[in-house]
Amino acid sequence: MVIILVVLTIFGFFLAHAISQRFPRKREIPRVGLEKNRMILSPVVAAPVPGKVPWFPEDVYFHNGHAWMKLEGGNRIKVGLDDFTQQVMGDIDDIEIPPIGGKLNQGDVAWKVRHGQRKLKQLAPLGGTVVDVNENLIKDPTLANRSPYEEGWILKIQTNSLNKEMPALMDALQFKAHFDQDKAHLMSSFKSQTLGLAYGDGGEVIRGVASKLDDKAWKTLVAQLFHSSGD
């Protein structure tokens, strides 16, 4: 009897091993989770991968035109373009920015981004006076590709309408929901073949899609996702 039990145990072990080899367990994929109305990133997801799903960090606020702002104190804000913008444009050739002392209203065209023949006008997240510009970005516009939220900032603005204009901005979680809605609207506007040039199977942005779309599709994308124009 003991011998039979031993044999059955050994047989069960090898059977379980064979099944585990035939049907391996699914690998856990790091993901964004929601906890108490805020976005928690898995520590494994340290940075966005170019050409993947756009990254919207928690420490900045977003305008619906895909510009971001970060408070610096004393009603001074730092502003720039987001990760989605740099992915859509591809390697940025030039950014036209207003001079120091220039005045902007919230929703005005704040700068123009160019890649090849494609230009994108982006809107100011808040109004105020331009008090600083990123000289390093002027020398090397691809800083906005490599580090859109840090080294690739564009302007610093002194604002006197912070309390009045802040409600029009969104935090990362709100902006992600807004972005998904805009994207769904865009998908319903584009023919599937054209949309395939803008998004991959997993919803990631095809890097440099600005130069891949025809003029009509490009204007549609800019109007619906950037609420601006691509002229």
C-alpha positions in Angstrom: 0.0 0.0 0.0 2.8 2.4 0.9 4.6 1.7 -2.4 1.4 2.4 -4.3 1.0 5.8 -2.5 4.6 6.7 -3.3 4.1 5.8 -7.0 0.9 7.9 -7.2 2.7 10.8 -5.5 5.6 10.7 -8.0 3.2 10.4 -10.9 1.1 13.4 -9.6 4.2 15.5 -9.4 5.3 14.8 -13.0 1.8 15.3 -14.2 1.5 18.7 -12.6 4.9 19.7 -13.9 3.9 18.7 -17.4 0.7 20.7 -17.3 2.6 23.8 -16.0 5.0 23.6 -18.9 2.1 23.2 -21.4 0.1 26.1 -20.0 2.5 28.6 -18.4 1.0 31.2 -16.1 0.3 34.6 -17.7 3.0 37.2 -17.0 1.9 40.1 -14.9 2.0 43.4 -16.8 2.6 46.6 -14.9 -0.5 48.8 -15.2 -1.9 52.1 -14.0 -4.3 51.6 -11.1 -6.8 54.0 -9.5 -6.8 54.5 -5.7 -8.9 57.1 -3.9 -9.4 59.2 -7.0 -5.8 59.5 -7.9 -3.5 57.8 -10.3 -0.9 55.4 -8.9 1.9 54.2 -11.2 3.5 50.9 -10.7 7.1 51.5 -9.6 8.2 49.3 -12.5 6.7 51.9 -14.9 9.4 54.5 -14.4 9.1 56.5 -17.7 7.1 56.6 -20.9 8.4 54.7 -23.9 8.5 56.9 -27.1 5.8 55.9 -29.5 3.6 54.2 -26.8 0.5 55.3 -24.9 1.0 59.0 -23.9 2.2 59.8 -20.4 0.5 62.4 -18.3 2.3 62.9 -15.0 0.6 63.8 -11.8 2.5 66.9 -10.8 1.2 69.2 -13.7 -2.1 70.5 -14.9 -3.3 70.2 -18.5 -5.2 72.4 -20.9 -7.5 70.7 -23.4 -5.1 71.8 -26.2 -2.3 69.5 -24.8 -0.3 72.2 -23.1 0.7 71.7 -19.5 1.4 74.1 -16.6 3.2 73.8 -13.3 3.1 76.2 -10.4 6.4 77.8 -9.4 5.2 80.2 -6.7 4.4 83.8 -6.7 1.8 83.3 -9.5 4.6 82.3 -11.9 4.0 79.2 -13.9 6.1 77.0 -16.2 4.4 75.7 -19.4 5.2 73.3 -22.2 3.8 70.7 -24.6 2.8 67.2 -23.4 4.0 63.8 -24.3 1.2 63.2 -26.8 2.2 66.3 -28.8 5.8 65.3 -29.1 4.8 61.8 -30.2 2.4 63.1 -32.8 4.9 65.5 -34.2 8.0 63.3 -34.2 11.4 64.9 -34.0 10.6 68.6 -33.6 12.5 70.9 -36.0 11.4 74.2 -34.6 9.2 75.9 -32.0 8.1 79.5 -32.6 7.7 81.2 -29.2 6.6 84.7 -28.1 9.3 87.1 -26.8 9.8 87.9 -23.1 7.3 90.6 -22.2 4.7 89.2 -24.6 1.1 89.0 -23.4 -1.0 85.9 -23.6 -4.7 85.2 -22.8 -5.8 81.7 -21.8 -6.6 79.9 -25.0 -4.5 82.2 -27.3 -1.9 80.6 -29.6 1.1 80.4 -27.3 3.6 78.7 -29.7 3.9 76.9 -33.0 5.6 73.5 -33.3 7.0 72.4 -36.6 8.2 69.1 -38.1 9.0 69.2 -41.8 6.0 70.8 -43.5 3.7 70.2 -40.6 2.9 73.0 -38.1 0.8 72.8 -35.0 -0.5 75.8 -33.1 -0.9 75.2 -29.3 -2.9 77.2 -26.9 -1.8 78.9 -23.7 -3.0 77.0 -20.6 -3.2 80.3 -18.6 -3.0 84.0 -19.5 -0.3 86.4 -18.4 3.1 87.9 -19.3 6.0 85.9 -20.6 8.8 86.4 -18.2 11.2 83.7 -19.4 11.9 81.4 -22.3 13.8 78.1 -22.5 17.0 79.1 -24.4 18.2 75.5 -24.5 15.0 74.5 -26.3 15.6 77.2 -28.9 19.0 75.8 -29.6 17.8 72.1 -29.5 14.0 71.8 -30.1 14.2 68.0 -29.7 14.5 68.6 -25.9 10.8 68.7 -26.1 10.8 65.2 -27.5 13.2 63.8 -24.9 11.9 65.6 -21.9 8.6 67.3 -22.5 7.8 67.9 -18.8 11.3 68.8 -17.5 14.2 70.0 -19.7 11.8 70.7 -22.7 9.6 73.3 -21.0 8.9 76.3 -23.3 7.8 79.4 -21.4 7.4 80.9 -17.9 4.4 83.1 -17.4 3.5 85.6 -14.7 -0.2 85.3 -14.3 -2.7 87.5 -12.4 -5.7 85.4 -13.1 -4.7 82.1 -11.5 -7.8 81.6 -9.4 -10.1 82.6 -12.2 -8.5 80.4 -14.9 -7.4 77.3 -13.0 -10.8 75.7 -13.1 -10.5 75.3 -16.8 -7.5 73.0 -16.4 -7.4 69.3 -15.5 -5.2 67.1 -13.4 -3.7 64.0 -14.8 -6.6 61.7 -14.1 -9.2 64.2 -15.4 -7.1 64.8 -18.5 -6.7 61.1 -19.2 -10.5 60.7 -19.2 -10.9 63.8 -21.4 -8.2 62.5 -23.8 -10.0 59.2 -24.1 -13.3 60.9 -25.0 -11.6 63.1 -27.6 -9.9 60.0 -29.0 -13.2 58.1 -29.2 -14.7 61.0 -31.1 -11.7 61.1 -33.4 -12.1 57.4 -34.1 -15.7 57.8 -35.1 -14.6 60.6 -37.6 -11.8 58.8 -39.3 -12.1 55.9 -41.7 -10.5 52.8 -40.2 -7.7 52.7 -42.7 -6.7 56.3 -42.0 -7.0 55.9 -38.3 -4.7 52.9 -38.5 -1.9 55.4 -39.4 -2.5 57.3 -36.1 -2.9 54.5 -33.6 -1.6 51.0 -33.1 -3.6 48.0 -32.0 -3.1 48.9 -28.3 -4.1 52.5 -28.7 -0.5 53.8 -28.7 0.4 56.8 -30.9 2.4 56.1 -34.0 5.3 58.4 -33.5 5.6 61.1 -36.2 2.0 60.6 -37.4 1.9 64.3 -38.4 3.9 63.6 -41.5 2.1 60.4 -42.3 -1.5 61.7 -42.5 -2.9 63.6 -45.5 -3.9 67.2 -45.1 -7.5 66.6 -44.5 -6.9 63.9 -41.8 -4.2 66.0 -40.2 -6.6 69.0 -39.9 -9.3 66.7 -38.4 -6.8 65.3 -35.8 -5.6 68.8 -34.8 -9.1 70.2 -34.5 -10.5 67.4 -32.4 -7.5 66.6 -30.2 -5.7 69.9 -29.9 -8.7 72.2 -30.5 -6.5 74.3 -32.7 -5.3 74.3 -36.3 -2.5 72.7 -38.2 -1.9 75.5 -40.6 
